[in-house]
């Protein structure tokens, strides 16, 4: 590493999430960067074709870079002990095990890339202890009664909110995909009103809209031929933060005490589909899960109670 790079690597970091994401999203030529960690992160993230993945990993790396700045650690000189301290600091802040595991996964990818490109000899994340992530999804879903209440509150609130809740809860759409969809993504196939989405891994999926979703979307679009499918109050594109605030507001209006997020509604889609008797593989396809174990993870807590062996053995013993 040359003298200039040594100086850059040794310089404490002063970057937040916005700056990190801007580095990823700016077109070539490369902008001036403060240190090699930023440049490496941008190169690493550029390898992902999905904008959603780049944004998510960018936020995770930016959080670590900010931590490095606080403690005067140059990212490319970080050692295992620094990564361990970072993980423990996240736990101390109350971050969920899944969040800590995801941040460490992003770092593992970054440093693995650094080793592959011969920037580093070894990864400081290689032997870091990862937190145990519970097999059951901690997200709170809704039962049928609660979902009916939420849909009613959304319909009363207006066409946009109704369309949002229908897309997430009745069609299982990820909030990022719903907010990223355009009017031109709507279509018709074999009598079905469809929505073409780009999901995880940049996979393209054509989704048939549930009857209520179809109606809600039609009312919200109101004849528009282009632009965002879901509009914010100012007429621009609804983003995931606006969507999260809308879901919390609608939950309060519906009298639902649970703390809901957009993912809660996707969780609801999976659990209620399985409860309604939809085969696991069809729910997996509808939710866009690459692994059936992911689908089962959403339903395991409910199934562990409703289908517990104690009910079967008690009925067996009493059966004469």
C-alpha positions as CSV (number, residue, x, y, z in Angstrom):
1,X,0.0,0.0,0.0
2,X,1.5,3.3,-1.0
3,X,2.1,6.3,1.4
4,X,-1.0,8.2,0.3
5,X,-3.2,5.2,0.9
6,X,-1.6,4.6,4.3
7,X,-2.6,8.1,5.2
8,X,-6.1,7.6,4.0
9,X,-6.5,4.3,5.8
10,X,-5.3,5.8,9.0
11,X,-7.6,8.7,8.9
12,X,-10.6,8.4,11.3
13,X,-13.9,8.0,9.5
14,X,-16.6,10.7,9.5
15,X,-19.3,9.2,7.3
16,X,-23.0,8.6,7.9
17,X,-25.5,6.4,6.2
18,X,-26.5,9.1,3.7
19,X,-22.9,9.6,2.5
20,X,-22.3,5.9,2.3
21,X,-25.3,5.3,0.1
22,X,-24.5,8.3,-2.0
23,X,-21.1,6.8,-2.8
24,X,-22.8,3.6,-4.0
25,X,-25.4,5.4,-6.1
26,X,-23.3,8.1,-7.8
27,X,-22.3,7.3,-11.4
28,X,-18.7,7.0,-12.6
29,X,-16.2,8.7,-12.5
30,X,-15.5,7.8,-8.9
31,X,-16.0,10.6,-6.5
32,X,-13.2,11.7,-4.1
33,X,-13.2,9.4,-1.1
34,X,-11.8,10.0,2.3
35,X,-10.2,6.6,2.8
36,X,-9.8,3.2,1.2
37,X,-12.6,1.7,3.3
38,X,-15.2,3.8,1.5
39,X,-13.8,3.0,-1.9
40,X,-13.7,-0.7,-1.1
41,X,-17.3,-0.6,0.2
42,X,-18.4,1.0,-3.0
43,X,-16.7,-1.5,-5.2
44,X,-18.1,-4.4,-3.0
45,X,-21.7,-3.0,-3.3
46,X,-21.4,-2.4,-7.0
47,X,-21.3,-6.2,-7.4
48,X,-24.9,-6.5,-6.4
49,X,-27.4,-5.9,-9.2
50,X,-30.4,-5.3,-6.9
51,X,-30.7,-1.7,-5.8
52,X,-32.5,-2.9,-2.6
53,X,-29.6,-5.2,-1.7
54,X,-27.1,-2.4,-2.3
55,X,-29.1,0.0,-0.1
56,X,-29.5,-2.5,2.7
57,X,-25.9,-3.5,2.8
58,X,-24.9,0.1,2.4
59,X,-26.8,1.1,5.6
60,X,-25.2,-1.8,7.5
61,X,-21.7,-0.9,6.4
62,X,-22.3,2.8,7.1
63,X,-23.3,1.9,10.7
64,X,-20.0,0.1,11.1
65,X,-18.0,2.9,9.6
66,X,-19.7,5.4,11.9
67,X,-18.7,3.1,14.9
68,X,-15.2,3.0,13.6
69,X,-15.1,6.8,13.4
70,X,-16.3,7.0,17.0
71,X,-13.4,4.8,18.3
72,X,-10.8,5.9,15.8
73,X,-10.5,2.6,14.0
74,X,-9.5,2.5,10.4
75,X,-11.9,0.0,8.7
76,X,-9.1,-1.7,6.7
77,X,-7.0,-2.1,9.9
78,X,-9.9,-3.5,12.0
79,X,-9.1,-6.7,13.8
80,X,-11.3,-9.5,15.2
81,X,-11.5,-7.8,18.6
82,X,-12.9,-4.6,17.0
83,X,-15.6,-6.6,15.2
84,X,-16.4,-8.4,18.5
85,X,-16.7,-5.0,20.3
86,X,-18.9,-3.7,17.5
87,X,-21.2,-6.7,17.8
88,X,-21.4,-6.3,21.6
89,X,-22.1,-2.6,21.3
90,X,-25.1,-3.4,19.0
91,X,-26.4,-5.8,21.6
92,X,-26.0,-3.3,24.3
93,X,-28.1,-0.8,22.3
94,X,-30.8,-3.4,22.2
95,X,-30.5,-4.5,18.6
96,X,-32.3,-7.7,17.8
97,X,-30.1,-10.8,17.2
98,X,-31.3,-10.9,13.6
99,X,-30.1,-7.3,13.1
100,X,-26.7,-8.0,14.7
101,X,-26.3,-11.1,12.5
102,X,-27.2,-9.2,9.4
103,X,-24.7,-6.5,10.1
104,X,-22.0,-9.1,10.7
105,X,-23.0,-10.8,7.5
106,X,-22.5,-7.5,5.6
107,X,-19.1,-7.1,7.1
108,X,-18.2,-10.7,6.4
109,X,-19.0,-10.0,2.7
110,X,-17.0,-6.8,2.6
111,X,-13.9,-8.3,4.2
112,X,-14.2,-11.5,2.1
113,X,-14.2,-9.3,-0.9
114,X,-11.1,-7.5,0.4
115,X,-9.3,-10.8,0.8
116,X,-10.3,-11.9,-2.7
117,X,-9.0,-8.6,-4.2
118,X,-5.8,-9.0,-2.2
119,X,-6.4,-5.8,-0.2
120,X,-6.2,-7.8,3.0
121,X,-4.5,-11.1,3.9
122,X,-7.3,-12.3,6.0
123,X,-10.8,-11.3,7.2
124,X,-11.2,-10.0,10.8
125,X,-14.8,-11.4,10.7
126,X,-13.9,-15.0,9.9
127,X,-14.0,-16.3,13.5
128,X,-16.3,-13.7,15.1
129,X,-19.1,-15.3,17.1
130,X,-22.5,-14.7,15.5
131,X,-25.7,-14.3,17.7
132,X,-28.2,-17.1,17.8
133,X,-31.2,-16.1,15.7
134,X,-34.5,-17.7,16.9
135,X,-36.0,-20.1,14.4
136,X,-39.4,-18.6,14.9
137,X,-40.1,-15.2,13.3
138,X,-40.4,-12.5,16.1
139,X,-42.6,-10.4,13.9
140,X,-46.1,-9.9,15.2
141,X,-48.8,-10.9,12.6
142,X,-52.5,-10.3,12.7
143,X,-55.3,-12.8,13.1
144,X,-58.3,-12.7,10.7
145,X,-60.4,-10.4,12.9
146,X,-57.5,-7.9,13.3
147,X,-56.8,-8.0,9.6
148,X,-60.4,-7.2,8.8
149,X,-60.3,-4.3,11.2
150,X,-57.1,-2.9,9.6
151,X,-58.5,-3.2,6.1
152,X,-61.6,-1.4,7.2
153,X,-59.5,1.4,8.8
154,X,-57.4,1.6,5.6
155,X,-60.4,1.9,3.4
156,X,-61.8,4.6,5.6
157,X,-58.5,6.5,5.5
158,X,-58.4,6.7,1.7
159,X,-57.5,4.9,-1.6
160,X,-53.7,5.0,-1.1
161,X,-53.8,3.5,2.4
162,X,-56.3,0.9,1.3
163,X,-54.1,-0.1,-1.7
164,X,-51.0,-0.3,0.5
165,X,-52.5,-2.6,3.1
166,X,-54.1,-4.8,0.4
167,X,-50.8,-5.2,-1.4
168,X,-48.9,-6.1,1.7
169,X,-51.5,-8.2,3.6
170,X,-53.6,-9.8,0.9
171,X,-50.8,-10.2,-1.7
172,X,-47.7,-10.5,0.5
173,X,-45.8,-7.9,-1.4
174,X,-42.6,-6.6,0.2
175,X,-42.9,-2.9,1.1
176,X,-39.8,-2.0,-0.9
177,X,-41.3,-3.7,-4.0
178,X,-44.7,-2.1,-3.4
179,X,-43.2,1.4,-3.1
180,X,-40.9,0.8,-6.1
181,X,-43.7,-0.3,-8.4
182,X,-45.0,1.9,-11.2
183,X,-48.4,2.2,-12.8
184,X,-46.9,0.7,-16.0
185,X,-46.2,-2.5,-14.0
186,X,-49.9,-3.2,-14.0
187,X,-51.2,-5.6,-16.6
188,X,-53.7,-8.3,-17.6
189,X,-53.0,-12.0,-18.2
190,X,-55.6,-14.7,-18.8
191,X,-58.3,-12.7,-17.1
192,X,-56.1,-11.8,-14.1
193,X,-55.2,-8.2,-13.1
194,X,-51.4,-8.5,-12.6
195,X,-48.6,-6.5,-11.1
196,X,-45.0,-7.1,-12.2
197,X,-42.5,-6.8,-9.4
198,X,-38.7,-6.9,-9.0
199,X,-38.1,-8.8,-5.8
200,X,-35.1,-10.1,-3.8
201,X,-32.1,-11.1,-5.9
202,X,-33.4,-8.9,-8.7
203,X,-35.9,-11.6,-9.6
204,X,-38.9,-10.6,-11.7
205,X,-42.3,-11.9,-10.6
206,X,-45.8,-11.5,-12.1
207,X,-48.3,-11.3,-9.3
208,X,-52.1,-11.8,-9.7
209,X,-53.9,-9.2,-7.6
210,X,-56.5,-10.4,-5.1
211,X,-60.0,-9.0,-5.9
212,X,-59.9,-6.5,-3.1
213,X,-56.4,-5.5,-4.0
214,X,-57.4,-5.0,-7.6
215,X,-60.2,-2.7,-6.7
216,X,-58.2,-0.7,-4.2
217,X,-55.3,-0.2,-6.7
218,X,-57.8,0.8,-9.4
219,X,-59.4,3.4,-7.2
220,X,-56.0,4.8,-6.1
221,X,-54.5,4.9,-9.7
222,X,-57.7,6.7,-10.9
223,X,-56.8,6.6,-14.6
224,X,-53.1,7.6,-14.3
225,X,-51.0,6.1,-17.1
226,X,-47.6,6.5,-15.6
227,X,-45.7,7.4,-12.4
228,X,-45.5,5.6,-9.1
229,X,-48.1,3.1,-8.2
230,X,-48.4,4.3,-4.6
231,X,-48.3,8.1,-4.2
232,X,-47.2,10.0,-1.1
233,X,-49.3,12.9,0.3
234,X,-47.2,15.4,-1.7
235,X,-47.8,13.5,-5.0
236,X,-44.4,12.0,-5.1
237,X,-43.5,8.3,-4.7
238,X,-44.4,6.7,-1.4
239,X,-41.3,5.4,0.3
240,X,-41.0,2.6,2.9
241,X,-40.7,5.1,5.8
242,X,-43.9,6.8,4.8
243,X,-45.5,3.3,4.5
244,X,-44.3,2.3,7.9
245,X,-45.8,5.4,9.4
246,X,-49.1,4.8,7.6
247,X,-49.3,1.3,8.9
248,X,-48.8,2.4,12.5
249,X,-51.4,5.1,12.1
250,X,-53.9,2.7,10.7
251,X,-53.3,0.2,13.4
252,X,-54.1,2.8,16.0
253,X,-57.3,3.8,14.1
254,X,-58.3,0.1,14.0
255,X,-57.8,-0.3,17.7
256,X,-55.0,-2.8,17.3
257,X,-52.6,-2.8,20.3
258,X,-49.8,-4.6,18.5
259,X,-46.8,-2.6,17.2
260,X,-47.1,-3.2,13.4
261,X,-44.7,-2.6,10.6
262,X,-45.1,-3.3,6.9
263,X,-43.3,-6.7,7.4
264,X,-46.0,-7.5,10.0
265,X,-48.5,-7.5,7.1
266,X,-46.3,-9.8,5.0
267,X,-46.0,-12.0,8.0
268,X,-49.8,-12.0,8.2
269,X,-50.1,-13.0,4.6
270,X,-47.9,-16.1,5.1
271,X,-49.5,-17.3,8.4
272,X,-53.1,-16.8,7.3
273,X,-52.4,-18.4,4.0
274,X,-51.1,-21.5,5.8
275,X,-53.9,-21.4,8.3
276,X,-56.4,-21.2,5.4
277,X,-54.9,-24.5,4.0
278,X,-52.8,-23.2,1.1
279,X,-50.1,-25.7,0.5
280,X,-46.7,-24.7,1.8
281,X,-45.1,-24.7,-1.7
282,X,-47.7,-22.4,-3.0
283,X,-47.2,-20.0,-0.1
284,X,-43.5,-20.2,-0.7
285,X,-44.0,-19.2,-4.3
286,X,-46.4,-16.4,-3.5
287,X,-44.1,-15.0,-0.9
288,X,-41.0,-15.3,-3.1
289,X,-39.1,-17.4,-0.6
290,X,-36.1,-19.3,-2.1
291,X,-36.1,-21.8,0.8
292,X,-39.2,-23.4,2.2
293,X,-37.7,-23.2,5.7
294,X,-38.1,-19.5,5.5
295,X,-41.9,-19.9,4.9
296,X,-42.2,-22.4,7.7
297,X,-40.3,-20.0,10.1
298,X,-43.2,-17.6,9.9
299,X,-45.7,-20.3,10.9
300,X,-43.8,-22.4,13.4
301,X,-44.9,-20.5,16.6
302,X,-48.6,-20.8,15.7
303,X,-48.2,-24.5,14.6
304,X,-46.3,-25.3,17.8
305,X,-49.3,-24.3,19.9
306,X,-52.3,-25.3,17.7
307,X,-50.8,-28.6,16.7
308,X,-49.0,-29.5,19.9
309,X,-48.8,-33.2,20.7
310,X,-50.4,-32.6,24.1
311,X,-53.8,-32.1,22.5
312,X,-53.5,-35.3,20.5
313,X,-52.4,-37.5,23.5
314,X,-55.1,-36.0,25.7
315,X,-57.8,-36.9,23.2
316,X,-56.2,-40.3,22.6
317,X,-56.3,-41.1,26.3
318,X,-59.9,-40.0,26.7
319,X,-61.1,-41.9,23.6
320,X,-62.6,-45.2,24.7
